[in-house]
Amino acid sequence: MEPVHKRYFLSHREQPLPLYMESIGWNGGQEEVDRPEGYPLYHWLQTVKGEGRFRFGGAEVQLIPHTGVLLPPGEPHAYLSMASHWQTLYITFGGPAAAAVLSSLGLNRASWYHWDAGSLLESFGMEFVNMAAPDRDLSGLDASADLYKFLTLLKKHGRTGSLPSLSEHVERISPVLDFMQKNYGRPEIGLEDMAAVLNISVRHLNTLFKQSLGVTAYAYLIALRLRKAKELMTSDTSLPVKETARQVGFRDASHFVATFRKMEGLTPQQFRTLY
């Protein structure tokens, strides 16, 4: 008979790793839980099958398949089943770097998430539960790496409210990204050309880029040109700086050198010497 509950404790709370997974589990018959003081670590709960109600932050959400809740330490919450067999998956985690990692990913607030059926986020948790065993990862390093992967999947595929997921944002601007890859060497291309690819305004284009990548479209183009310049300078050390600048879309070498120094903290020649 298949067990009703699988739970693995992978790291103790004094674990020195910057990001560690304390426990991961699957509950085939989720019971009612009431934590007025919250949980001492970060806590993730998602529905695998069935449905339940989850209360936190003065609100109540319905947890159906393809939904989950991420809570920071000490967040009061409670949940109970709305079906005869509410199956859940949960992860608890912490670490000195946990708050910084979650903040940088924009996952630092107590939030309800939903995602599309069949996404990598959907299958990752159960795959990890089925493979997990504390005696296979005594250092906790594998679990730490898997935890970081889970958080990036949540960032990429998870949606809050009616907002699109990061992957949907990136898919929306992918024609512009392809356009930049093919045309970064042309100094005359500008924001109007990029916006025309999607038949939208420049303002809307920059909004999409900020939502997807955290930068404006032009800032992304400059970063792309500098990446290509690095590849050229390290693959052909005899290529003059002026020619490097021309090939990656800068109108003159002085502008290229000034931009490179501002963004990288060293001149193109210093970069070439370093690498």
N, C-alpha and C positions, 0 to 999 in steps of 0.2 A: 504494500500500500504506500502511495506517495506521501511523504511527510507534509503536514499542514503548514509547517514553519521551517524556513531555513535561515539561519543567522550566523554570521561569522564576525568575530571581533579580531580585527587585524592589527591594531596598534593601541597602546595605552595612552592616556592623556598627557603623559610627560614625554611623549615621543619627541626626539630632538629634530625631526625632519621639519622643514619650513611649511610643508603642506602634507597632512597625513589623513588617511581614512581610518576612523575609529571602528566603524562597523558597517556592514551591508547585509541586507536581508530581504526575504520574500515571505509574506504572510498570506496564506491561502484562506484565512478566515479572520480578517482584521477586526479586532475588538475595539470597544469604545475607549478613547484616551482623553484625559483631561489634565493639562499641565498649566496651571495658573502662573507658575514661575518660569515656564518655558523649559527648553533643554539646554544644558550647559555648553553644547557645541552647535555648529551649524547643522541643520537638519533638512533633508530632502525627503518628500513623500510623493509617490505617484501611484495612480491606479493602473493595475494590470488588467483587471476584469471586474465587472460589477460597478458599483458607485457608492460614494459616501459624501458626507458633508464635513467641511473643514472650516473652523472659525478661528480668525486671527485678525488683529488690528481693528476690532470693532465691526468686522464684516463676516459674511459667511459665503463660501463658494462651494459649488458642486464639483466633486472630483469624479469624473468619468474617465474611461480610457482615453489616452493621449493628453492627459492633463496632470499637473503636479504642482507642489508648493515648495518653495525654498525659504527657510527661515533663518535669521541670524541667532546667535546665542541669546538666551533669556527672553525670547519673544513668546508671550503667553498664547496658548492655542488649545484647541480641543477638536476632536473629530469622532464621528460615529458612522456606522454602516447604514446604507439605505437599501441594501440587498442582502439576500440570505448568505451569499458568499462573496464578500468584498475582498478581492485580492490586491495587495499593495506591495510595492517595492520601496525600500527606504535606505538612505545613506546618512551617516553622521560623520562629521569631519571637523578638523581644526588645524592649528599650527600657527607659528609666529607670522607667517606670510599670508595666511588665509584672508584676512581682512583686505590687505593690499591687492591680492590677486582678484578677489571678488569686486573690489572697487574699480580696478582697471578694466574689468570686463563688463561693468555696469550691472552686476548681479548682487550688489551689497544690500538691497532693500528686501524686506519681506514681500514676496510676490507670488501670484498665481500664474502659471504658464500653461500654454497649450501648443500643440504641434501637430503636423500632418501624420496620418497613419503611414507606417512604412519608413519613416525617417530613421537615420542612424541613432538619433536620440532615443527612439522607441525601443530598439533592440539591444542597445549597449548595456543597460542595467541588468537585464535578465541573463545576458551572456556572461557578464562578470559574476553574478551570483552562482551560476551553474559551474563556473570554473574556480571559484574562490575556495581557498583553504588556507588558514593561517600558517600551517606548517610548511607551506610551499614558498612563503615570502617572509622569512624571518626578519629581514631588514626593514620591511615595509616600503621599499623603494618601488616595487612594481605597482603596489596599490596606490602610492602617491602619484605615479605617472598616469595610472588609469583614472584617478580622481581628476587630475588636471584635464585629461581628455574629455571626461564627462562634462566639466564646467565649460569647456570650449564648445562642445556640442550643444549645450544648453544656450550659450550665447548665440551660436550660429542658427539653430533651428527653432528655439523657443520663441513664442510670441506672448506678449502681455496685452490684454484687451484686444482691440481691433487692429493694433499696429502690425505691419508685416515683420517677419523674422529677418535677421541679418542676411541669411542666404537668399531670401526673396529680394531684398534691397540690392544685393550684388548682382543677382540675375537681371534685375531691371536695368542696371547700367552696363551690363556686359557688352552690348554693342559699342558703347563709347570706349570701353577699355580696349576692345579689339581695334577700334579706330586709332587710338593712341599708339598701340603697339606697331601698327603699320605706318604711322605718319609722324612719330616723334621726331624724326630727323628733318622735318619741314618747319623752319622757323616762322612761317607765315600763318600756321594754324592757330586759331584762337578759340575763345569760349563760344562764340557764335557758331563756329564750325562743329564743335562738339555737341552743342545743344541741337543743331539741325539733324544730327544722327537720330535723335529720339523725337524730333519735331516738337520740342518743348522750349520754354524760355530759359535764358541763362540763369535766372534766379531759381527756377525749379531744378535745373541741372545741379547747381551748387547745393541745394537742399538735399537732393538724392545722394550726392557724394558725401555730404556731412553725415547723413544717416547711415550710410553704408561703411565708409572708410574713415570718417572723422576729420576729413580735410576737404577743401574745395577742389573742384575739378582741375583748376590751373595748378594748384599746389601738388596734386597727384602727378600731373604731366611733368613738372619740374623734377620731382623725385624720380620719375621714370627715366628722364634724360640723364640724371646723375648716375643712376644704376647702370645704364648703358655705357656711360663714360668710364666708369670703373672697370667694366668688362673689357673695353677697348684698351685702356691704359695698362691693364695687367696681362693682356694677351699679346700686345705689340708694344714693347717698351721703347721702340724707336719712333713711334708715332708722335709728331709734334703736338703740343697742347692746342695750337690754333686749329689743326686738322681734327683733333678729337672734338673740340667745340663745334666745328662745322657739321661733323657727322651726326651729332646728337641733337642738333636743332638750335644751337645758340648762334646769334647773328655776329658776335665778335668774341675774341678770346678773353678780353678784360671782363666782360659780363659773366662769362663762364667761370673764370677764376674767382671772381668776387662771390658768386652764388655758391660755388663749391666750398669755399672757405667758410662762408656763413653757415652752411648746412652740415658740413663734415668736421669743421674745426681745424682744418689744415688745407694747404694748397694742393692742387692736382699733382705737382711735382713731389711734394712731401708724401702724398698718398702712394705714388708710384714707387718711391724709394722704400717706403714701409713694407709694401707687399712684394 
